[in-house]
């Protein structure tokens, strides 16, 4: 069982990089979350150092 707030399929945004657009979580391994962002592509985010905001589908 993972204690991560994130799971594949969720939509997120990086508050410090709004230019990246909305991203979809691809995988989660510990604090490492791979996200495919609209305008930045697939990036590995360390959630121990970066706070991602969850976005519900209606907020897209």
Secondary structure, DSSP 8 states (H G I E B T S, - for coil): ----S--TT-EEEETT-GGG--EEEEEEETTEEEEEETTTEEEEEETTT--EEEE-GGG-
